[in-house]
Amino acid sequence: MAEEYREIQEDIYDWQNIMFLYNAAIKEVRTKLDIMNDEFQYIHQYNPIEYIKSRIKTPESIVNKLKRNGYESTIQNMVEHINDIAGIRVVCSFTSDIYRLAEMIGRQREFNILYIKDYMKHPKESGYRSYHMHITVPIQTTKGVVPTKVEIQIRTIAMDFWASLEHKIYYKFEGDAPDYISQDLQACATIVANLDEKMLSLNEAIMEAKGRQEKQGGKV
Ligand code: 0O2
């Protein structure tokens, strides 16, 4: 390993430096997503992203996750084993937008895709649905380039509504909610999935009717 790289590696394990890297990574990814959205709007006259949220995981949440996964609370463990310290949530209108956006993100040359978790195709037992992309983005520092991990969660407004409220409710029970609460939350997740499906088919029907109208120059 080159001396210069070793120096960067040593610096990585410095808290402030790490937070600088994760913050920079969030900025980089958000900018790319904004540009993607603008390009999409320009080409297709359609905006797939409703809104974007981002956050840096709190130290408390980092320590809890390390403990949960059987690691000691060290900065090195945090960098190596926690992949969602920098998190970006992309909220879009329809389920079809999710895969469209994932494909666009996958095509970004600067992004290195580490792994994907498709909770759309395989929802979690809780009912959670979302599409997660774990990537690294190169951050240029004065000492060199540091590939920095970011988790991108892509979901619809309905999925985001469910996940935000479920997170709040479950949090109150510290992950140990009574069975009937978990079952009710799963039932709500099914309602949300049906709603997403209905909204998608309504949108497709409207687009089709609009296309026919434009061809005929008449009314829908
Ligand atoms: P917070 O408060 O959002 O930070 P990995 O990240 O792949 O190394 P992990 O964490 O086991 O391993 O992956 P998983 O299960 O995909 O969870 C990652 C994140 O997805 C979670 O982060 C949540 O943000 C979200 N998530 C996963 N499952 C659920 C769920 O059942 N309900 C809700 N509301 N969100 C979920 P954190 O660290 O758990 O929490």
Boltz pocket constraint, residues with backbone or C-beta under 6 A from the ligand:
constraints:
  - pocket:
      binder: B
      contacts: [[A, 57], [A, 61], [A, 65], [A, 81], [A, 82], [A, 83], [A, 84], [A, 117], [A, 124], [A, 126], [A, 127], [A, 128], [A, 132], [A, 162], [A, 163], [A, 164], [A, 166], [A, 167]]
      max_distance: 6.0
